[in-house]
Amino acid sequence: MLNITKLDDPLFSPHSLNKFASLMTSGNGYMGVRASHEEDYTQQTRGMYLAGLYHCAGRGETSELINLPDVVGVQLEVNGDPFTLLSGEIVSWQRELDFSCGELRREVVWRSPSGARVRIVSRRFASMAHLPLLAMQVTVTALDEDVSLTFSTGIDGTQTNSGRQHLDELSLRVFGQEVLQGAWATQSSDTEVVITSHIQLSQAAESCFAAKNRRLLQNSSLLLSAGDSVTLDKFNWVVQREPDSLSLETFSRRCLNELQTCATLGYDALRDASLAVWREGWQARRVLVNSTNPADQQALDFTHYHLVAMTPLHDERSSIAAKALTGEGYKGHVFWDTEVFLLPYHQFTAPQTARSLLRYRYLNLPGAREKARRNGWHGALFPWESARSGHEETPEFAAINIRTGLRQKVASALAEHHLVADIAWAVVNYWHATHDEAFMRSEGVSLLTETATFWISRAVEANGRLELHDVIGPDEYTEHVNNNAFTNYMAWHNVEQALHFVAQFGELQPAFAASAADFLQRLWLPEPDAKGVLAQDDTFMRKPTIDLTKYKAKAGKQTILLDYSRAEVNEMQILKQADVVMLNYMLPERFPDAVSQANLAYYEPRTIHDSSLSKTIHGIVAARCGNVEQAYHFWREGSEIDLGEEPHSSDDGIHAAATGAIWLGAVQGFAGLSVHKGELHLAPELPAQWQRLSVPLCWQGVRFTVEANQEAVTVTSAAEISLWLWGRKISVNGQQRYHKSDFISSKIGTATMVRAE
């Protein structure tokens, strides 16, 4: 019995409708369906998205993840009263997302304005066994008296992306008395979408269809006797079609047949098939913790659920958006978040998925090469924001200043180039974790060579050395600087690793070898000062400081920009998120713990944490430096970015990277996982609130589990594996238990043996 936690929506509130619509999204990596209520509310944003389905509409726009026609809406009337929780009386309420199977459930007892009392139970899930399937069920029970009911549901093509329509209607059809189907094409005519819905009531009803104003609806009416129940089953099949595939008629007929095959199985059987797939993942990848705070396990289960629900296993041309498939934030674009915050989870638990995510970058190399050439450089300059094409999708301008009428230019695509090195960093980490030679000989070498070539061409001669000018590091409050430490060190690492792996797996060209060697010898890498602090860039240390207390208290809301312009913030020691601390996290081999601690102590008071990427990274670095309680504080705050009480924290989607960071904090922070010189290291150190931590991992093809408590670690492996534990190399085949005191004493005394039970 796994006893997987659930996420509760504690009460109906118009203020938190969209937050819980994001948090409780039904997803399977192929589609994401926001947890909007079946009935309509003005403030509610419905959303259904297919991974990788983007479109650009209109002048000055960029591609965005299309909000598809809605199938979730079910309008119910009880004795003529529209069911809405804004009128009548909510007698009882329960709403939850069951992480174990991805089923969203709601049970409401509602007294209508005319006094009729009914129980309404709704369930839905996106199938892990049949990816295009969204299954729904609504059951209404008349509790006290006979009631007349009217159901209206179907396919609503009026959905938009914040007012922007991406789809043109091709056809609307009905088949028999139960099946509706619509087809739409993007306005550029490069992709078509077919949605088929099978709707059936458990009791006889008077039904008719209506097609008007981009809606195709089935309207059904019946009389329900007191004590009786009626169930509406609705199965939806959502598929995109490439124009050069089957004809639309043939494709639509295939969709119809596939849906009807599923519908004959029934809701419960389909749910059980999906649950079986979920169960495999939970058993293989769930992180377990015994904590004094039950919210800790819930956060870890939330993480696993969403990391699975957001990851497109079916398509290497798709990656993970910054808001996953839970909302329209950032237009569904892909950032460096994927390689740095999300890929490690897959790399250490499901390596084939990590490979697929890296292949997304490999397949988009042509667009990255084009961007580099367009800007006068060589190699590959990956877009700061990506969609499906591989071209730059970052908007040219930010929001308009309504007083001046001017728009501020977005600088990220122009200078935030560290993404290039971040991708290379992920390639190298994937190799260490998998030893996937086939990948490295093809995709890996290509990615490393092209990214290294970019950095070599981007460096400029200055002060008798090579420097990187006009860049933006991870800290987006400090723009257009020279020699950002994060960028310089990561670029150096990129070129160094490219030189090493091309020699190992490719054909090292003399010209590349010479230019890479020159770059490595001459690139300026700032050194820590006498206190161990590394300057963030050439000018950062000369800037003034201000008291950030009130802004840190409202982290994530960017309230600093209410008092200062971005230009003013740029000229002060104010960080949006981890920058040098991020460097310490990503390249721990380069910096002793004392240096990481010095940078943590210096930069954290100057960091507002206005980015969701910040707090957990500070926590991991703190844990590595031995500050476990500080690390736990950061980890808890990071987990509450989405799961906390702020009612609008996730209105336009969850923070995918922050979700991944919850796993990173537990595994890289408290389990002490790191990789040094290609070897796996563990140094578990649990916070006082945790009595036990169990982490399943995969390393170079071997699956094993690490279970730690305050005194000891048990490693269980079905095959032999070698790793470093608290600084000592061990080899495990089967199950062995190690006491921390033996390792510590062997470091400070004369003992040389490590006791295993």
C-alpha positions in Angstrom: 0.0 0.0 0.0 1.6 3.2 -1.2 -0.6 5.7 0.8 0.1 8.5 -1.7 -1.1 11.9 -0.5 -3.9 14.0 -2.1 -4.3 17.7 -2.7 -7.4 19.3 -1.2 -9.2 22.4 -2.4 -10.4 23.4 1.1 -13.3 25.5 0.2 -15.0 27.1 -2.8 -13.7 30.6 -3.3 -13.9 32.8 -6.4 -10.5 34.2 -5.4 -8.6 30.9 -5.7 -10.4 29.4 -8.7 -7.5 29.7 -11.0 -4.8 28.8 -8.5 -6.5 25.4 -7.9 -7.3 25.1 -11.6 -3.5 25.0 -12.1 -2.5 22.9 -9.1 -5.1 20.2 -9.8 -4.6 20.0 -13.5 -5.3 16.6 -15.1 -2.3 15.7 -17.2 -0.4 12.8 -18.8 2.5 14.5 -20.6 0.5 14.5 -23.8 -2.3 16.8 -22.7 -3.0 19.1 -19.7 -6.5 20.1 -18.7 -6.9 22.8 -16.1 -9.1 21.9 -13.1 -11.8 24.4 -13.9 -15.2 23.6 -12.5 -17.8 22.1 -14.8 -20.1 25.1 -14.3 -19.0 28.5 -15.5 -17.6 31.3 -13.4 -16.6 34.7 -14.7 -13.2 34.7 -13.1 -12.4 31.1 -14.1 -9.9 30.4 -16.9 -10.5 27.2 -18.7 -7.7 25.5 -20.5 -6.8 22.4 -22.4 -3.4 22.1 -24.1 -1.5 19.5 -26.1 2.2 19.3 -25.6 4.0 21.0 -28.5 0.9 22.5 -30.2 1.9 26.1 -30.7 0.7 28.8 -33.1 1.6 32.4 -33.8 -1.3 34.7 -34.6 -1.0 38.4 -35.3 1.6 41.1 -35.8 4.2 41.4 -33.1 3.1 38.1 -31.5 5.1 35.0 -30.7 4.1 31.4 -30.8 2.0 30.3 -27.8 0.6 27.0 -26.5 -2.9 26.9 -28.0 -5.9 26.8 -25.6 -8.1 24.3 -27.3 -11.9 24.1 -27.4 -13.3 23.2 -24.0 -14.9 19.8 -23.3 -15.0 20.1 -19.4 -18.0 22.4 -19.2 -21.3 20.9 -18.1 -24.1 23.3 -17.4 -26.7 21.8 -15.0 -30.1 23.1 -14.1 -32.1 21.8 -11.2 -35.8 22.7 -11.4 -34.8 25.5 -13.7 -32.2 26.9 -11.4 -28.7 27.0 -12.9 -26.3 25.1 -10.7 -23.7 27.6 -9.4 -22.0 27.8 -6.1 -22.5 31.6 -6.1 -26.2 31.1 -5.4 -28.2 28.7 -3.3 -26.4 27.0 -0.4 -23.3 24.8 -0.2 -24.4 22.2 2.3 -21.2 20.2 2.1 -18.0 20.4 0.0 -15.1 18.1 -0.8 -12.7 18.5 -3.7 -9.4 16.7 -4.2 -6.7 15.6 -6.7 -5.7 12.0 -6.0 -2.0 12.0 -6.9 -1.9 8.2 -7.1 -4.0 8.1 -10.3 -4.4 11.7 -11.4 -8.2 11.7 -10.7 -9.8 15.0 -9.8 -12.9 14.5 -7.6 -15.5 16.9 -6.3 -18.6 16.1 -4.1 -21.0 18.9 -3.3 -24.4 18.8 -1.6 -26.2 21.9 -2.9 -29.5 23.4 -2.0 -30.9 25.3 -5.0 -32.5 28.8 -4.5 -35.9 27.0 -4.9 -35.0 24.6 -2.1 -34.2 21.4 -3.9 -31.3 19.5 -2.4 -29.0 17.5 -4.7 -25.6 15.7 -4.4 -23.3 16.3 -7.3 -20.2 14.1 -7.7 -17.8 14.8 -10.6 -14.7 12.9 -11.5 -12.2 13.2 -14.3 -8.7 12.1 -15.4 -6.3 12.3 -18.3 -5.5 8.7 -19.2 -1.9 7.4 -18.9 -2.9 4.3 -20.8 -4.6 6.1 -23.7 -2.9 9.5 -24.0 -5.6 11.3 -26.1 -8.3 10.3 -23.7 -9.9 12.7 -21.1 -12.6 10.8 -19.2 -15.3 12.5 -17.2 -18.2 11.5 -15.1 -20.9 13.6 -13.3 -23.5 12.0 -11.0 -26.5 13.8 -9.6 -28.6 12.4 -6.8 -32.0 13.9 -5.8 -31.8 13.8 -2.0 -35.3 14.9 -0.8 -37.7 15.3 -3.7 -38.2 14.6 -7.4 -36.3 17.1 -9.5 -36.2 18.0 -13.2 -32.6 18.1 -14.5 -31.1 19.6 -17.6 -27.6 18.9 -18.8 -25.8 20.9 -21.5 -22.4 19.8 -22.5 -20.3 19.4 -25.7 -17.4 21.1 -27.4 -16.9 24.8 -26.9 -14.8 26.4 -29.6 -15.0 29.9 -28.2 -11.9 29.3 -26.0 -9.0 31.7 -26.6 -5.6 32.5 -25.3 -6.4 35.7 -23.3 -8.6 36.8 -26.2 -6.3 35.6 -29.0 -8.0 33.0 -31.3 -5.7 30.5 -32.9 -8.1 28.1 -34.6 -10.4 28.2 -37.5 -13.4 25.9 -37.5 -13.3 23.2 -40.2 -16.3 21.0 -39.3 -18.8 20.2 -36.6 -20.6 16.8 -36.7 -22.7 14.5 -34.7 -22.9 10.7 -35.0 -26.0 9.0 -33.6 -27.4 10.3 -30.4 -24.1 10.2 -28.3 -21.1 11.4 -30.3 -20.0 14.9 -31.2 -16.9 15.8 -33.2 -15.2 19.0 -34.3 -12.2 19.8 -36.4 -10.2 23.0 -36.4 -7.1 24.2 -38.2 -4.5 26.7 -36.9 -4.9 30.0 -38.8 -1.6 29.3 -40.5 -3.1 25.9 -41.7 -0.1 23.9 -40.6 -1.8 21.8 -38.0 -5.3 20.5 -37.4 -7.0 19.4 -34.2 -9.9 16.9 -34.0 -11.9 16.6 -30.8 -14.4 13.8 -30.4 -16.8 13.5 -27.4 -19.0 10.5 -26.5 -21.7 11.5 -24.1 -24.1 9.1 -22.4 -26.7 9.3 -19.6 -27.5 6.4 -17.4 -31.2 7.1 -17.6 -33.5 7.9 -20.5 -33.7 11.5 -21.4 -34.9 13.9 -24.1 -31.9 15.0 -26.0 -31.1 17.3 -28.9 -28.1 18.9 -30.4 -27.3 22.5 -31.1 -24.5 24.0 -33.1 -24.1 27.8 -32.8 -21.4 30.4 -32.3 -18.5 27.9 -32.4 -20.2 25.6 -29.9 -21.5 22.1 -30.5 -23.7 21.0 -27.6 -25.9 18.1 -26.5 -28.8 19.2 -24.4 -30.6 16.6 -22.3 -33.6 16.8 -19.9 -35.1 14.2 -17.5 -37.1 13.9 -14.3 -35.1 12.3 -11.5 -37.1 10.7 -8.6 -36.2 11.3 -5.0 -33.4 9.1 -3.8 -32.3 8.2 -7.4 -29.1 9.1 -9.2 -28.3 9.8 -12.8 -24.8 9.6 -14.2 -23.4 11.5 -17.2 -20.3 9.8 -18.7 -18.3 11.9 -21.2 -15.2 10.5 -22.9 -13.1 12.9 -25.0 -10.5 12.0 -27.6 -8.2 14.9 -28.5 -5.7 14.6 -31.3 -3.7 16.8 -33.6 -3.2 16.0 -37.3 -0.4 17.1 -39.5 -1.8 18.2 -42.9 0.4 15.8 -44.9 -1.0 12.7 -43.0 -4.3 11.0 -43.6 -7.2 13.0 -45.1 -9.2 14.8 -42.5 -12.2 12.6 -43.2 -10.2 9.4 -42.7 -8.4 10.8 -39.7 -11.6 11.9 -38.1 -13.2 8.5 -38.6 -10.2 6.8 -37.0 -10.5 9.1 -34.0 -14.2 8.2 -33.7 -13.5 4.5 -33.8 -10.7 4.8 -31.2 -12.9 6.7 -28.8 -15.9 4.3 -29.1 -13.5 1.4 -28.3 -12.6 3.2 -25.1 -16.2 4.2 -24.3 -17.4 0.6 -24.3 -15.0 -0.1 -21.5 -16.6 2.4 -19.1 -15.2 5.0 -16.8 -14.0 2.7 -14.0 -12.1 0.3 -16.3 -10.4 3.1 -18.1 -9.4 4.6 -14.7 -8.0 1.3 -13.6 -5.9 1.0 -16.7 -4.5 4.5 -16.2 -3.9 3.8 -12.5 -1.8 0.8 -13.4 0.6 3.0 -15.4 0.7 5.6 -12.6 1.4 2.9 -10.0 4.5 1.7 -11.9 5.9 5.2 -11.7 5.1 5.7 -8.1 6.8 2.4 -7.1 9.9 3.2 -9.1 10.4 7.0 -8.4 8.6 8.1 -5.3 10.7 9.9 -2.7 9.5 9.1 0.9 10.0 11.1 4.0 9.0 10.7 7.6 8.6 14.3 8.8 7.0 16.1 11.7 5.3 18.2 9.0 2.9 16.2 6.8 3.2 18.9 4.2 6.7 17.7 3.3 5.5 14.4 1.9 2.6 16.1 0.1 5.1 18.5 -1.5 7.2 15.5 -2.7 4.1 13.7 -4.1 2.9 16.9 -5.7 6.3 17.1 -7.4 6.3 13.5 -8.7 2.7 13.9 -10.0 3.4 17.1 -11.9 6.8 16.1 -13.2 5.1 13.1 -14.8 2.1 15.0 -16.0 4.2 17.8 -17.6 6.7 15.6 -19.5 6.0 14.7 -23.1 7.2 11.1 -23.5 5.5 10.7 -26.9 7.3 13.4 -28.8 11.0 14.4 -28.9 10.0 17.7 -30.7 8.3 18.8 -27.5 9.8 19.8 -24.2 8.6 21.1 -20.8 7.1 24.6 -20.6 7.8 26.9 -17.7 4.2 26.5 -16.6 4.1 22.9 -17.8 0.6 22.1 -19.3 -1.2 23.9 -16.5 -1.8 27.4 -17.9 -0.8 30.0 -20.4 1.9 31.7 -18.4 5.0 32.6 -20.5 2.9 31.5 -23.5 3.9 27.9 -22.9 7.6 28.5 -23.8 10.6 26.4 -22.8 13.4 28.0 -20.9 16.7 26.9 -19.2 14.4 25.6 -16.4 14.1 22.3 -18.3 17.8 21.4 -18.4 18.7 22.7 -14.9 15.7 22.2 -12.7 13.7 19.4 -14.4 16.1 17.1 -16.3 18.0 15.9 -13.2 14.9 14.2 -11.9 14.5 12.2 -15.1 18.3 11.7 -15.4 18.4 9.9 -12.0 15.1 8.1 -12.2 14.1 7.6 -15.9 17.2 8.2 -18.1 15.4 7.6 -21.4 13.1 10.5 -20.7 16.2 12.7 -20.0 17.6 11.6 -23.3 14.4 12.6 -25.1 14.5 16.1 -23.5 18.0 16.6 -24.7 17.1 15.4 -28.1 14.6 18.3 -28.2 17.6 20.7 -28.1 19.5 18.6 -30.7 16.6 18.6 -33.1 16.4 22.4 -32.7 20.1 23.0 -33.5 19.3 24.5 -36.9 17.3 27.3 -35.3 20.1 27.9 -32.8 22.7 28.0 -35.5 20.6 30.5 -37.4 20.3 32.8 -34.4 24.0 32.7 -33.8 24.8 33.6 -37.4 22.1 36.4 -37.4 23.9 38.0 -34.4 27.4 37.6 -36.0 28.6 34.6 -34.1 29.3 30.9 -34.9 28.0 27.7 -33.4 24.6 27.5 -31.8 22.9 30.2 -29.8 19.8 28.6 -28.4 16.7 30.8 -28.0 16.0 32.1 -24.5 12.4 31.1 -25.0 11.6 28.2 -27.3 8.5 26.6 -28.7 8.4 23.8 -31.3 10.3 25.4 -34.2 13.6 26.1 -32.4 13.4 29.8 -33.3 13.5 32.6 -30.7 10.1 33.1 -29.2 11.0 35.8 -26.6 8.7 38.8 -27.0 10.6 41.8 -28.3 8.8 44.1 -25.8 7.4 43.8 -22.3 4.2 45.4 -21.0 3.4 48.9 -22.1 3.8 51.9 -19.8 0.3 53.2 -19.9 1.4 56.8 -19.1 4.1 57.1 -21.7 2.7 54.7 -24.3 6.2 53.2 -24.6 7.1 49.5 -24.3 10.3 48.3 -22.6 12.5 46.1 -24.7 13.0 42.6 -23.3 16.8 42.0 -23.0 16.8 38.3 -22.3 17.0 37.1 -25.9 19.7 39.6 -26.6 22.1 38.9 -23.7 20.9 36.1 -21.4 23.1 33.5 -23.2 24.1 31.4 -20.3 21.4 29.0 -21.5 23.8 27.7 -24.1 26.3 26.5 -21.4 23.4 25.2 -19.3 22.4 22.9 -22.1 26.0 21.7 -22.4 26.1 21.2 -18.6 23.0 19.0 -18.8 24.6 16.9 -21.7 27.7 16.2 -19.6 25.6 15.3 -16.5 23.5 13.0 -18.6 26.6 11.2 -19.8 28.0 10.7 -16.3 24.6 9.3 -15.1 24.0 7.0 -18.0 27.3 6.3 -20.0 25.0 6.4 -23.1 27.7 6.2 -25.7 25.3 6.1 -28.7 23.9 9.5 -27.6 27.3 11.1 -26.9 28.7 10.0 -30.3 25.9 11.7 -32.1 23.7 14.2 -30.3 26.1 14.8 -27.4 29.1 15.7 -29.4 27.1 17.9 -31.8 25.5 19.8 -28.9 28.9 20.2 -27.1 30.8 21.3 -30.2 28.2 23.8 -31.4 27.7 25.4 -28.0 31.5 25.6 -27.4 32.0 27.1 -30.8 29.5 29.8 -29.9 31.4 30.8 -26.8 34.7 30.9 -28.6 33.2 33.2 -31.2 31.5 35.4 -28.6 34.5 36.2 -26.5 36.2 39.5 -27.1 39.8 40.7 -26.6 40.0 43.1 -23.7 42.6 43.9 -21.0 45.0 41.5 -22.6 42.7 38.5 -22.2 39.4 37.1 -23.4 36.2 38.4 -21.8 32.4 38.0 -22.2 30.7 41.4 -22.5 27.1 42.6 -22.5 25.6 39.5 -20.8 22.8 38.8 -18.3 23.4 36.1 -15.8 20.7 34.2 -13.9 20.0 37.4 -11.9 17.7 39.3 -14.2 17.8 42.4 -12.1 21.4 43.0 -13.3 21.5 43.4 -17.0 24.1 44.1 -19.7 27.2 43.6 -17.6 30.7 42.4 -18.5 32.2 39.1 -17.1 29.2 37.8 -15.2 31.0 35.1 -13.1 28.2 32.6 -13.7 28.4 33.0 -17.5 32.2 33.0 -17.7 32.7 29.9 -15.6 29.9 28.0 -17.3 31.2 29.0 -20.7 34.7 27.8 -19.7 33.2 24.5 -18.4 31.3 24.2 -21.7 34.4 24.5 -23.9 36.5 22.3 -21.6 33.9 19.5 -21.7 33.5 19.8 -25.4 37.2 19.4 -25.9 37.3 16.4 -23.7 34.2 14.6 -25.1 34.9 15.4 -28.8 38.3 13.8 -28.4 36.7 10.8 -26.8 33.6 10.3 -29.0 34.1 12.3 -32.1 36.8 13.6 -34.5 38.7 16.5 -33.0 39.5 19.0 -35.6 42.9 20.8 -35.2 41.3 24.2 -35.7 38.7 23.6 -33.0 41.2 22.1 -30.6 43.5 25.2 -31.0 40.8 27.8 -30.6 39.3 25.9 -27.6 42.7 25.6 -25.9 43.3 29.4 -26.4 39.8 30.1 -25.0 40.5 28.0 -21.9 43.9 29.5 -21.3 42.8 33.2 -21.8 39.2 33.5 -20.7 38.9 35.7 -17.6 37.7 33.8 -14.6 37.3 36.0 -11.6 38.8 34.6 -8.4 37.2 34.8 -4.9 38.5 37.7 -2.7 40.2 37.2 0.6 36.9 36.5 2.2 36.0 33.9 -0.4 33.4 36.1 -2.2 33.3 36.0 -6.0 32.3 39.2 -7.7 29.1 38.7 -9.6 30.4 40.8 -12.5 33.0 43.6 -13.2 30.9 46.4 -11.5 28.6 44.7 -9.0 30.8 45.3 -6.0 31.0 49.0 -6.6 27.3 49.4 -6.5 25.4 50.7 -3.4 23.2 48.5 -1.2 19.8 49.2 0.3 17.7 47.6 2.9 15.7 44.9 1.2 13.7 43.6 4.2 10.3 44.7 3.0 10.8 43.4 -0.5 12.1 40.0 0.7 9.0 39.7 2.9 6.9 39.8 -0.4 9.3 37.6 -2.4 8.0 36.6 -5.8 5.8 39.8 -6.3 8.6 42.1 -7.6 7.5 44.9 -5.3 10.9 46.5 -5.7 9.8 47.7 -9.1 7.0 49.7 -7.5 9.6 51.9 -5.8 12.5 51.8 -8.3 12.7 51.6 -12.1 14.5 48.6 -13.6 17.4 51.0 -14.5 17.7 52.0 -10.9 17.6 48.4 -9.7 20.3 47.6 -12.2 22.7 50.1 -10.5 22.3 48.6 -7.0 23.4 45.4 -5.3 20.0 43.8 -5.7 19.5 40.2 -7.0 16.3 38.8 -8.3 17.6 35.2 -7.8 20.7 33.1 -7.2 23.6 34.0 -9.5 27.0 33.3 -7.9 25.2 31.0 -5.6 23.7 29.3 -8.6 27.3 28.9 -10.0 28.3 27.3 -6.7 25.4 24.9 -7.1 26.1 23.9 -10.7 29.8 23.5 -10.5 30.5 22.3 -6.9 33.8 20.8 -7.9 35.2 24.3 -8.7 34.5 25.8 -5.3 35.4 24.6 -1.8 32.6 24.6 0.8 34.2 27.6 2.5 33.9 29.7 -0.8 30.3 28.5 -1.3 29.4 29.5 2.3 31.1 32.9 1.9 29.0 33.6 -1.3 25.8 32.4 0.3 26.4 34.7 3.3 27.2 37.7 1.1 24.6 37.3 -1.7 21.6 36.0 0.1 20.9 39.2 2.1 21.1 41.0 -1.3 18.7 38.5 -3.0 14.9 39.2 -3.0 14.0 35.8 -4.3 11.6 37.3 -6.8 12.1 34.3 -9.0 10.7 30.9 -8.1 14.0 29.4 -9.1 15.9 30.9 -6.2 15.1 29.7 -2.7 15.6 25.9 -3.2 19.0 26.5 -4.9 20.1 28.6 -1.8 18.9 25.7 0.3 20.9 23.1 -1.6 24.1 25.1 -1.3 23.3 25.7 2.4 22.9 21.9 2.9 26.2 21.2 1.1 27.9 23.7 3.5 26.4 21.9 6.5 23.7 24.5 7.3 20.9 21.9 7.2 18.3 23.8 9.2 18.8 26.9 7.0 18.5 24.6 4.0 15.2 23.1 5.3 13.8 26.7 5.8 14.6 27.5 2.2 13.2 24.1 1.0 9.9 24.7 2.8 9.6 28.2 1.4 10.3 26.9 -2.0 7.7 24.2 -1.7 5.1 26.8 -0.8 5.6 28.9 -4.0 2.6 27.0 -5.5 1.3 25.1 -2.4 1.2 28.0 0.0 -1.8 30.1 1.0 -1.4 33.0 -1.6 -4.6 32.7 -3.6 -3.2 33.9 -6.9 0.3 32.4 -6.8 -0.4 30.0 -9.7 -3.3 31.6 -11.6 -1.6 31.2 -15.0 0.0 27.8 -14.2 2.3 26.1 -11.7 6.0 27.0 -11.5 7.4 23.9 -13.2 11.0 24.6 -12.2 10.1 25.3 -8.6 8.3 22.0 -8.6 11.4 20.2 -9.9 13.5 22.1 -7.3 11.4 20.4 -4.5 12.9 17.1 -5.7 16.4 18.6 -6.1 16.3 20.0 -2.6 15.4 16.6 -1.1 17.8 14.6 -3.2 20.8 16.9 -3.8 20.3 18.8 -0.6 19.4 16.4 2.2 20.4 13.1 0.5 23.6 14.9 -0.5 23.7 13.6 -4.0 26.4 15.1 -6.3 28.7 14.0 -9.1 32.4 14.6 -8.9 34.8 13.6 -11.7 32.1 11.3 -13.1 31.5 9.5 -9.9 28.4 9.5 -7.7 28.6 10.9 -4.2 26.1 10.8 -1.4 26.4 12.6 2.0 22.9 12.4 3.6 22.3 15.0 6.3 18.7 15.2 7.4 17.0 18.2 9.0 15.8 17.8 12.5 12.2 17.6 11.2 12.9 14.4 9.2 13.4 11.0 10.8 13.8 9.1 7.5 14.4 9.8 3.8 14.1 7.2 1.1 15.2 8.0 -2.5 15.1 5.7 -5.5 17.8 6.4 -8.1 19.3 5.1 -11.3 23.0 5.3 -12.0 24.7 4.0 -15.1 21.9 1.4 -15.6 21.7 0.2 -12.0 18.6 1.0 -10.0 19.0 1.3 -6.2 17.4 2.9 -3.2 19.1 5.1 -0.5 17.3 5.2 2.8 18.7 7.6 5.4 18.0 8.5 9.0 19.8 10.7 11.4 22.4 8.0 12.2 22.8 5.6 9.3 22.2 4.9 5.6 20.9 1.7 3.9 21.7 1.2 0.3 19.7 -1.5 -1.6 20.7 -2.5 -5.1 19.8 -5.4 -7.3 23.2 -5.2 -9.0 26.7 -4.1 -8.0 27.2 -0.4 -7.8 30.1 1.7 -6.7 29.6 5.2 -5.2 31.1 7.5 -2.6 29.4 7.8 0.8 30.4 10.6 3.1 33.8 10.8 1.3 34.5 7.0 1.3 34.1 4.8 -1.7 31.8 1.8 -1.2 30.6 -1.0 -3.4 27.1 -2.5 -2.9 25.3 -5.5 -4.3 22.2 -6.3 -2.3 21.5 -4.4 0.9 24.0 -2.9 3.2 23.6 -0.5 6.1 26.3 2.1 7.0 26.6 4.1 10.2 27.6 7.7 9.8 29.8 7.6 12.9 32.1 5.1 11.3 32.7 7.3 8.3 33.3 10.4 10.5 35.6 8.6 12.8 37.6 7.2 10.0 38.2 10.7 8.7 39.5 12.1 12.0 41.0 9.0 13.6 43.1 6.1 12.5 40.3 3.7 11.5 40.4 2.6 7.9 37.5 0.1 7.8 33.9 1.0 7.2 31.3 -1.2 9.0 28.5 -2.5 6.9 25.6 -4.5 8.4 
